[in-house]
């Protein structure tokens, strides 16, 4: 099981890196990079880069808080990242982390809400399969916990 956890951690890191690349490309496309840009465009580009750093800081803090059991603080950091997400890719990364966080703390209803957000999007076949399986898994967990809660 440790191998799976390590594999998931690597996968999450890759997803975050891909999200960063898309955010950076978005900034450079919108602002023409630094070459030939006006002073205002350069300033905006620098602000956009700082925002990307802040976004990732929130995601990183959320992970650290979650790992240390500081649930309320972790959720706040993930929501800050979600609020900052200026692109669809940024929102996907933040919501994915939030869904995994909720599931890890047993907040399956909240995790299911995030998974359903993904399922409402026009996903590729692997994405549909992944989130459909996640939905089924969460529903089973919810049914199991409600069944065991009623057992004396």
Secondary structure as GFF3:
##gff-version 3
##sequence-region A 1 152
A	DSSP	alpha_helix	2	31	.	.	.	ID=ss1
A	DSSP	alpha_helix	39	67	.	.	.	ID=ss2
A	DSSP	alpha_helix	71	84	.	.	.	ID=ss3
A	DSSP	alpha_helix	88	104	.	.	.	ID=ss4
A	DSSP	alpha_helix	108	119	.	.	.	ID=ss5
A	DSSP	alpha_helix	125	150	.	.	.	ID=ss6
###
